[in-house]
Every structure is written in structure tokens, then in C-alpha cells.
Amino acid sequence: MRRLLLALALAAALGLGVLGTARAADGKVHMLWLGQAAWRITTPGGKVIVIDPYLTGNPKTPPEYKNLDKIGKMDVILLTHGHADHVGDAPALAKKYNAPIWAGGLNQQFLTLGILPAELTPRFRKGGTITPMGPNIKITMVHAEHESELNWKDENGRDHTYYGGEPCGYIVTLENGLKIYHMGDTALFGDMAFIGSYYHPDIVLIPIGGHFTVGPVDAAYAINTWLKPAHVIPMHYGTTPQLKGTPEEFIAALGSTSTKVHVLKPGDEISF
């Protein structure tokens, strides 16, 4: 009991929380979906990667995760592009948890506009591979077919729109060799076939909402024809009226496939 109390006290001091302590020790990959394209991934070694943390303004994020004080420690934040439903609370989280944001061309805007200091917005580009959490976790930036603008209020509350860098996706290779492909927002593009054949992602996080991204039919084509992962998790749907694609339509479009589909609700966690 004394050891447990000490462990919990240490976890609180580190910002891990009770779940963070257990996850750091169990050697599994834990993936928490927070709605839209927002994920909190805990690696087998207990490192935490947060992607596209659109939380406080997200109508689908469970209330308990809208309190940024309770998100728990994080080691890095990845952003796929500059749109508000992906940047979300990233700058606030970076400052709160001293977690650098890796985000393609967005980093220069964060720096130039005084949103973040240089140490919290390091440089990174497509094709590059970084190891900010040690050599056993690799993050590679890959292409996404989309747009990217950053909307930001100045000190007087006036809205401005800035170039948001190139949109991207990420291949995250974890300590146990598992590869996660977060596609960001994207249309179909032929080099998805290259990504599938070269990186061989085990888990694909794919948008299915349509209107701004691939819908269920296009997403199914990418999975069946080009990517062929062991697991796929649909995301980026049902948040706004335009994002009409549904998991049921996606599954129907996939048809008979060896890829296992995992349908989550915001706040659900899955482990591998």
C-alpha cells in the first residue's frame, strides 16, 4: 500500500494521473480519441503524444477532457495543419505542459506572431523523421492533400488569417515497432500507395466525414487498395453538419476485408 501511495504521489507530481501510471507500466499502446482528429497516444514506454488537440471548442469532446488541467502530461504535440479544428488548444497545452509543437510551416507563424517561444515550436518538414522522445520512437511527416490557414486574434481581438504551412499526416513508429498513420485532413492522392508499401502502417486513423476530406467511399478505397493496414479507426465525422459520413457507410464501402475496423466514440480508448 505504501508503494502504491508513493507511486500515485509521483504520478501527480509528474502530471501523469492514475491512468498514466498504469499505462506507463503495462507495455501497451493506449489510444484515446477525443473527437474530430484529436488523439492522446500513450506509448509502451509511457511517453505521451497528442495530435490535433481540438478540445475546449469541440462539441464532441467529453466534458472531462475540456479541462486542460486534467489532460495529463504530454511529451510532444503534433499538428497536421492550421485549421481551428486541429490547432485547437495546442498552444495552451504546449505552455502548460512544456510540450513542443511539431507542425510543419505552422511553427514559423507561432514564432512570428508571438504565440509560442522558439523552444516550444521547433522546425520539421515533410520527409523528415524526428526522435524527440528518444531513438526508439520515430515520427515521420508525410503528405496530405488539403489546405492550411491559421486564424488568430490579435491583442485587440481582431481576427486575422495567416498561411498555415503545408498540411500533412504522420507515421509514428513506437518502441515495439507498431506504426500508426494519422492522415490528418486529406483527399485521395496516388502516393497513399507509396505510404502503404513503404511504411506499412499497422493502424490508420482516417477521416471519413466528407465535404472537407475523403468521405466513406474514398476512405474505403484508400484502405482497401493502397494502405491495407491490420487496423483502421474512422475519425473526423459528425462534428459539424457538413461532416455527414458515418462509420456504417465506411464499413459498407469496405466490404469484405482483412482490415479490422474499430468504431470509437469520443472519450473511448483502445489498446494494442
ROTIVEX-260599 format. One record per residue (C-alpha): residue in one letter; chain; x, y, z. Coordinates in Angstrom, 2 decimals, decimal comma. Example, Ala and Ser with C-alpha at 12.3 -4.5 7.8 and 13.67 -1.06 7.14 Angstrom:
% residues 2
marlum:a vodren:A px:12,30 py:-4,50 pz:7,80
marlum:s vodren:A px:13,67 py:-1,06 pz:7,14
% end
This chain:
% residues 272
marlum:m vodren:A px:0,00 py:0,00 pz:0,00
marlum:r vodren:A px:2,83 py:2,40 pz:0,88
marlum:r vodren:A px:4,43 py:1,75 pz:-2,55
marlum:l vodren:A px:1,13 py:2,42 pz:-4,30
marlum:l vodren:A px:0,66 py:5,70 pz:-2,45
marlum:l vodren:A px:4,19 py:6,76 pz:-3,35
marlum:a vodren:A px:3,58 py:5,87 pz:-6,99
marlum:l vodren:A px:0,38 py:7,88 pz:-7,09
marlum:a vodren:A px:2,08 py:10,85 pz:-5,45
marlum:l vodren:A px:4,88 py:10,69 pz:-8,02
marlum:a vodren:A px:2,36 py:10,43 pz:-10,85
marlum:a vodren:A px:0,55 py:13,51 pz:-9,60
marlum:a vodren:A px:3,80 py:15,42 pz:-9,41
marlum:l vodren:A px:4,64 py:14,44 pz:-13,00
marlum:g vodren:A px:1,16 py:15,17 pz:-14,30
marlum:l vodren:A px:0,53 py:11,53 pz:-15,21
marlum:g vodren:A px:-2,62 py:10,86 pz:-13,26
marlum:v vodren:A px:-3,66 py:7,37 pz:-12,10
marlum:l vodren:A px:-4,20 py:6,06 pz:-15,64
marlum:g vodren:A px:-0,86 py:7,46 pz:-16,77
marlum:t vodren:A px:0,91 py:5,46 pz:-14,07
marlum:a vodren:A px:-0,74 py:2,20 pz:-15,08
marlum:r vodren:A px:-0,21 py:2,78 pz:-18,79
marlum:a vodren:A px:3,45 py:3,59 pz:-18,37
marlum:a vodren:A px:3,97 py:0,19 pz:-16,79
marlum:d vodren:A px:1,84 py:-2,17 pz:-18,88
marlum:g vodren:A px:3,79 py:-2,09 pz:-22,15
marlum:k vodren:A px:0,72 py:-1,50 pz:-24,34
marlum:v vodren:A px:-0,19 py:1,25 pz:-26,78
marlum:h vodren:A px:-3,18 py:3,21 pz:-25,50
marlum:m vodren:A px:-5,06 py:5,44 pz:-27,93
marlum:l vodren:A px:-7,66 py:7,86 pz:-26,58
marlum:w vodren:A px:-9,92 py:9,51 pz:-29,16
marlum:l vodren:A px:-11,06 py:12,97 pz:-28,09
marlum:g vodren:A px:-13,26 py:13,75 pz:-31,10
marlum:q vodren:A px:-12,57 py:15,12 pz:-34,60
marlum:a vodren:A px:-8,86 py:14,37 pz:-35,28
marlum:a vodren:A px:-7,71 py:14,74 pz:-31,66
marlum:w vodren:A px:-5,80 py:11,84 pz:-30,07
marlum:r vodren:A px:-3,78 py:11,16 pz:-26,95
marlum:i vodren:A px:-1,43 py:8,23 pz:-27,58
marlum:t vodren:A px:0,49 py:6,63 pz:-24,73
marlum:t vodren:A px:3,40 py:4,54 pz:-25,97
marlum:p vodren:A px:4,54 py:1,19 pz:-24,50
marlum:g vodren:A px:7,27 py:3,06 pz:-22,62
marlum:g vodren:A px:4,89 py:5,65 pz:-21,18
marlum:k vodren:A px:5,61 py:8,58 pz:-23,49
marlum:v vodren:A px:2,58 py:10,67 pz:-24,50
marlum:i vodren:A px:1,92 py:12,04 pz:-27,98
marlum:v vodren:A px:-1,00 py:14,40 pz:-28,51
marlum:i vodren:A px:-2,25 py:15,04 pz:-32,05
marlum:d vodren:A px:-4,54 py:17,87 pz:-33,21
marlum:p vodren:A px:-5,91 py:18,73 pz:-29,73
marlum:y vodren:A px:-9,16 py:20,49 pz:-30,60
marlum:l vodren:A px:-10,81 py:20,12 pz:-27,19
marlum:t vodren:A px:-12,44 py:23,11 pz:-25,50
marlum:g vodren:A px:-14,27 py:24,19 pz:-28,65
marlum:n vodren:A px:-15,07 py:20,67 pz:-29,84
marlum:p vodren:A px:-18,77 py:19,78 pz:-29,41
marlum:k vodren:A px:-17,90 py:16,07 pz:-29,37
marlum:t vodren:A px:-15,12 py:16,15 pz:-26,77
marlum:p vodren:A px:-16,36 py:14,78 pz:-23,43
marlum:p vodren:A px:-16,61 py:17,49 pz:-20,74
marlum:e vodren:A px:-13,87 py:15,98 pz:-18,55
marlum:y vodren:A px:-11,31 py:16,49 pz:-21,33
marlum:k vodren:A px:-12,21 py:20,13 pz:-21,86
marlum:n vodren:A px:-10,41 py:20,93 pz:-18,61
marlum:l vodren:A px:-6,83 py:21,31 pz:-19,82
marlum:d vodren:A px:-5,53 py:20,89 pz:-16,28
marlum:k vodren:A px:-6,77 py:17,29 pz:-16,32
marlum:i vodren:A px:-5,43 py:16,15 pz:-19,69
marlum:g vodren:A px:-2,26 py:14,90 pz:-18,06
marlum:k vodren:A px:1,38 py:15,20 pz:-19,03
marlum:m vodren:A px:2,42 py:15,05 pz:-22,65
marlum:d vodren:A px:5,80 py:14,86 pz:-24,30
marlum:v vodren:A px:5,09 py:16,19 pz:-27,78
marlum:i vodren:A px:2,19 py:17,72 pz:-29,71
marlum:l vodren:A px:1,76 py:17,07 pz:-33,44
marlum:l vodren:A px:-0,39 py:19,28 pz:-35,66
marlum:t vodren:A px:-1,45 py:18,25 pz:-39,15
marlum:h vodren:A px:-2,38 py:21,75 pz:-40,35
marlum:g vodren:A px:-3,56 py:25,19 pz:-39,29
marlum:h vodren:A px:-7,34 py:24,92 pz:-39,24
marlum:a vodren:A px:-9,02 py:25,74 pz:-35,95
marlum:d vodren:A px:-10,48 py:22,24 pz:-35,50
marlum:h vodren:A px:-6,92 py:20,86 pz:-35,47
marlum:v vodren:A px:-4,79 py:23,58 pz:-33,83
marlum:g vodren:A px:-7,44 py:23,88 pz:-31,13
marlum:d vodren:A px:-5,82 py:24,15 pz:-27,71
marlum:a vodren:A px:-2,31 py:23,22 pz:-28,84
marlum:p vodren:A px:-0,55 py:26,49 pz:-27,87
marlum:a vodren:A px:-2,16 py:26,50 pz:-24,42
marlum:l vodren:A px:-1,22 py:22,84 pz:-23,87
marlum:a vodren:A px:2,34 py:23,43 pz:-25,07
marlum:k vodren:A px:2,81 py:26,16 pz:-22,48
marlum:k vodren:A px:1,04 py:24,29 pz:-19,69
marlum:y vodren:A px:2,96 py:21,03 pz:-20,10
marlum:n vodren:A px:6,18 py:22,35 pz:-21,68
marlum:a vodren:A px:5,47 py:20,12 pz:-24,68
marlum:p vodren:A px:6,92 py:21,27 pz:-28,04
marlum:i vodren:A px:4,62 py:21,50 pz:-31,05
marlum:w vodren:A px:5,90 py:19,92 pz:-34,25
marlum:a vodren:A px:3,83 py:21,26 pz:-37,12
marlum:g vodren:A px:5,49 py:21,91 pz:-40,45
marlum:g vodren:A px:5,25 py:25,53 pz:-41,57
marlum:l vodren:A px:2,97 py:26,47 pz:-38,68
marlum:n vodren:A px:5,95 py:26,73 pz:-36,37
marlum:q vodren:A px:7,16 py:29,93 pz:-38,04
marlum:q vodren:A px:3,74 py:31,56 pz:-37,68
marlum:f vodren:A px:3,58 py:30,62 pz:-33,99
marlum:l vodren:A px:7,01 py:32,18 pz:-33,53
marlum:t vodren:A px:6,47 py:35,29 pz:-35,66
marlum:l vodren:A px:3,10 py:36,09 pz:-34,08
marlum:g vodren:A px:4,50 py:35,64 pz:-30,57
marlum:i vodren:A px:2,13 py:32,76 pz:-29,84
marlum:l vodren:A px:4,94 py:30,47 pz:-28,68
marlum:p vodren:A px:8,66 py:30,80 pz:-27,88
marlum:a vodren:A px:11,18 py:29,09 pz:-30,15
marlum:e vodren:A px:11,79 py:26,17 pz:-27,80
marlum:l vodren:A px:8,11 py:25,17 pz:-27,99
marlum:t vodren:A px:7,81 py:25,39 pz:-31,78
marlum:p vodren:A px:10,79 py:23,58 pz:-33,36
marlum:r vodren:A px:11,22 py:23,15 pz:-37,11
marlum:f vodren:A px:10,17 py:19,99 pz:-39,01
marlum:r vodren:A px:9,17 py:19,30 pz:-42,61
marlum:k vodren:A px:7,71 py:16,61 pz:-44,87
marlum:g vodren:A px:10,00 py:13,65 pz:-45,37
marlum:g vodren:A px:11,82 py:14,38 pz:-42,14
marlum:t vodren:A px:11,97 py:11,92 pz:-39,27
marlum:i vodren:A px:12,41 py:13,13 pz:-35,70
marlum:t vodren:A px:13,08 py:11,33 pz:-32,41
marlum:p vodren:A px:12,23 py:13,92 pz:-29,74
marlum:m vodren:A px:11,39 py:11,22 pz:-27,16
marlum:g vodren:A px:14,47 py:9,10 pz:-27,75
marlum:p vodren:A px:15,68 py:6,86 pz:-30,60
marlum:n vodren:A px:13,01 py:4,18 pz:-30,14
marlum:i vodren:A px:10,08 py:6,42 pz:-31,15
marlum:k vodren:A px:10,20 py:7,86 pz:-34,66
marlum:i vodren:A px:7,85 py:10,45 pz:-36,13
marlum:t vodren:A px:7,85 py:10,99 pz:-39,90
marlum:m vodren:A px:5,89 py:13,75 pz:-41,64
marlum:v vodren:A px:4,13 py:12,66 pz:-44,84
marlum:h vodren:A px:1,93 py:14,33 pz:-47,41
marlum:a vodren:A px:-1,76 py:15,20 pz:-47,08
marlum:e vodren:A px:-3,89 py:16,71 pz:-49,83
marlum:h vodren:A px:-5,68 py:19,61 pz:-48,17
marlum:e vodren:A px:-5,32 py:23,33 pz:-47,37
marlum:s vodren:A px:-3,98 py:25,12 pz:-44,30
marlum:e vodren:A px:-4,76 py:28,55 pz:-42,90
marlum:l vodren:A px:-4,24 py:29,80 pz:-39,36
marlum:n vodren:A px:-6,91 py:32,11 pz:-37,98
marlum:w vodren:A px:-5,75 py:34,09 pz:-34,94
marlum:k vodren:A px:-6,94 py:37,06 pz:-32,92
marlum:d vodren:A px:-4,56 py:39,94 pz:-32,27
marlum:e vodren:A px:-4,20 py:41,73 pz:-28,94
marlum:n vodren:A px:-7,26 py:43,84 pz:-29,82
marlum:g vodren:A px:-9,43 py:40,84 pz:-30,54
marlum:r vodren:A px:-9,41 py:41,29 pz:-34,32
marlum:d vodren:A px:-9,35 py:38,17 pz:-36,50
marlum:h vodren:A px:-6,51 py:37,62 pz:-38,96
marlum:t vodren:A px:-5,82 py:34,78 pz:-41,38
marlum:y vodren:A px:-2,26 py:33,60 pz:-41,99
marlum:y vodren:A px:-0,61 py:30,93 pz:-44,11
marlum:g vodren:A px:-0,71 py:27,72 pz:-42,10
marlum:g vodren:A px:2,10 py:25,75 pz:-43,70
marlum:e vodren:A px:1,70 py:22,58 pz:-45,74
marlum:p vodren:A px:-0,94 py:20,14 pz:-44,47
marlum:c vodren:A px:0,49 py:16,77 pz:-43,53
marlum:g vodren:A px:0,00 py:13,39 pz:-41,93
marlum:y vodren:A px:2,28 py:11,48 pz:-39,58
marlum:i vodren:A px:3,75 py:8,00 pz:-39,41
marlum:v vodren:A px:4,50 py:7,31 pz:-35,74
marlum:t vodren:A px:6,70 py:4,27 pz:-35,09
marlum:l vodren:A px:6,63 py:3,17 pz:-31,44
marlum:e vodren:A px:9,09 py:1,28 pz:-29,25
marlum:n vodren:A px:7,52 py:-2,08 pz:-30,08
marlum:g vodren:A px:7,63 py:-1,42 pz:-33,83
marlum:l vodren:A px:3,91 py:-0,65 pz:-34,15
marlum:k vodren:A px:3,26 py:2,02 pz:-36,80
marlum:i vodren:A px:0,36 py:4,46 pz:-36,56
marlum:y vodren:A px:-0,59 py:6,59 pz:-39,57
marlum:h vodren:A px:-2,58 py:9,71 pz:-38,65
marlum:m vodren:A px:-3,77 py:11,01 pz:-42,00
marlum:g vodren:A px:-4,83 py:14,48 pz:-40,87
marlum:d vodren:A px:-7,37 py:16,02 pz:-43,24
marlum:t vodren:A px:-6,89 py:14,77 pz:-46,77
marlum:a vodren:A px:-8,36 py:13,98 pz:-50,16
marlum:l vodren:A px:-7,27 py:10,91 pz:-52,08
marlum:f vodren:A px:-3,81 py:11,16 pz:-53,63
marlum:g vodren:A px:-1,87 py:8,49 pz:-55,51
marlum:d vodren:A px:1,12 py:8,49 pz:-53,16
marlum:m vodren:A px:-1,04 py:6,89 pz:-50,49
marlum:a vodren:A px:0,03 py:3,74 pz:-52,33
marlum:f vodren:A px:3,66 py:4,65 pz:-51,65
marlum:i vodren:A px:2,92 py:5,32 pz:-47,99
marlum:g vodren:A px:1,26 py:1,93 pz:-47,73
marlum:s vodren:A px:4,01 py:-0,01 pz:-49,48
marlum:y vodren:A px:6,95 py:1,82 pz:-47,90
marlum:y vodren:A px:5,84 py:2,43 pz:-44,31
marlum:h vodren:A px:3,37 py:-0,48 pz:-43,88
marlum:p vodren:A px:1,25 py:1,20 pz:-41,18
marlum:d vodren:A px:-0,40 py:-1,18 pz:-38,73
marlum:i vodren:A px:-3,08 py:1,30 pz:-37,59
marlum:v vodren:A px:-4,60 py:4,01 pz:-39,79
marlum:l vodren:A px:-6,57 py:6,93 pz:-38,35
marlum:i vodren:A px:-8,64 py:8,09 pz:-41,32
marlum:p vodren:A px:-11,12 py:10,94 pz:-41,82
marlum:i vodren:A px:-14,48 py:9,83 pz:-43,23
marlum:g vodren:A px:-16,74 py:12,89 pz:-42,84
marlum:g vodren:A px:-16,53 py:14,12 pz:-46,42
marlum:h vodren:A px:-17,05 py:17,73 pz:-47,62
marlum:f vodren:A px:-13,59 py:18,85 pz:-46,41
marlum:t vodren:A px:-11,92 py:15,43 pz:-46,56
marlum:v vodren:A px:-12,44 py:11,99 pz:-48,02
marlum:g vodren:A px:-15,86 py:10,55 pz:-47,34
marlum:p vodren:A px:-16,66 py:6,92 pz:-46,54
marlum:v vodren:A px:-16,31 py:5,60 pz:-50,11
marlum:d vodren:A px:-12,99 py:7,32 pz:-50,85
marlum:a vodren:A px:-11,67 py:6,37 pz:-47,42
marlum:a vodren:A px:-12,59 py:2,74 pz:-48,04
marlum:y vodren:A px:-10,81 py:2,83 pz:-51,40
marlum:a vodren:A px:-7,63 py:4,12 pz:-49,76
marlum:i vodren:A px:-7,73 py:1,39 pz:-47,13
marlum:n vodren:A px:-8,56 py:-1,50 pz:-49,46
marlum:t vodren:A px:-6,39 py:-0,51 pz:-52,41
marlum:w vodren:A px:-3,38 py:1,36 pz:-51,10
marlum:l vodren:A px:-2,87 py:1,13 pz:-47,35
marlum:k vodren:A px:-4,17 py:-2,33 pz:-46,33
marlum:p vodren:A px:-3,48 py:-1,94 pz:-42,59
marlum:a vodren:A px:-4,32 py:-4,50 pz:-39,93
marlum:h vodren:A px:-6,49 py:-1,92 pz:-38,13
marlum:v vodren:A px:-8,36 py:1,24 pz:-39,11
marlum:i vodren:A px:-10,17 py:3,77 pz:-36,91
marlum:p vodren:A px:-12,50 py:6,30 pz:-38,57
marlum:m vodren:A px:-12,38 py:9,90 pz:-37,31
marlum:h vodren:A px:-13,32 py:13,46 pz:-38,33
marlum:y vodren:A px:-17,04 py:12,89 pz:-38,81
marlum:g vodren:A px:-20,28 py:14,05 pz:-37,20
marlum:t vodren:A px:-18,78 py:17,16 pz:-35,61
marlum:t vodren:A px:-20,46 py:19,67 pz:-37,93
marlum:p vodren:A px:-23,43 py:19,30 pz:-40,30
marlum:q vodren:A px:-21,09 py:19,09 pz:-43,32
marlum:l vodren:A px:-19,27 py:16,03 pz:-41,99
marlum:k vodren:A px:-22,05 py:13,62 pz:-42,92
marlum:g vodren:A px:-20,04 py:10,45 pz:-43,48
marlum:t vodren:A px:-20,71 py:7,67 pz:-40,98
marlum:p vodren:A px:-18,83 py:4,57 pz:-39,81
marlum:e vodren:A px:-21,69 py:2,43 pz:-41,12
marlum:e vodren:A px:-21,21 py:3,84 pz:-44,63
marlum:f vodren:A px:-17,46 py:3,35 pz:-44,34
marlum:i vodren:A px:-17,84 py:-0,28 pz:-43,27
marlum:a vodren:A px:-20,31 py:-0,94 pz:-46,07
marlum:a vodren:A px:-17,93 py:0,57 pz:-48,62
marlum:l vodren:A px:-15,04 py:-1,53 pz:-47,31
marlum:g vodren:A px:-16,95 py:-4,74 pz:-47,92
marlum:s vodren:A px:-15,05 py:-7,95 pz:-47,28
marlum:t vodren:A px:-11,61 py:-7,01 pz:-45,96
marlum:s vodren:A px:-8,86 py:-8,30 pz:-43,71
marlum:t vodren:A px:-8,60 py:-4,86 pz:-42,08
marlum:k vodren:A px:-10,30 py:-4,73 pz:-38,68
marlum:v vodren:A px:-12,45 py:-1,63 pz:-38,20
marlum:h vodren:A px:-12,65 py:-0,12 pz:-34,72
marlum:v vodren:A px:-15,51 py:2,35 pz:-34,27
marlum:l vodren:A px:-14,97 py:4,56 pz:-31,22
marlum:k vodren:A px:-16,94 py:7,29 pz:-29,55
marlum:p vodren:A px:-15,16 py:10,44 pz:-28,34
marlum:g vodren:A px:-13,70 py:9,59 pz:-24,95
marlum:d vodren:A px:-13,22 py:5,93 pz:-25,86
marlum:e vodren:A px:-9,80 py:4,34 pz:-25,56
marlum:i vodren:A px:-8,41 py:1,36 pz:-27,41
marlum:s vodren:A px:-5,25 py:-0,60 pz:-26,60
marlum:f vodren:A px:-2,90 py:-2,65 pz:-28,77
% end
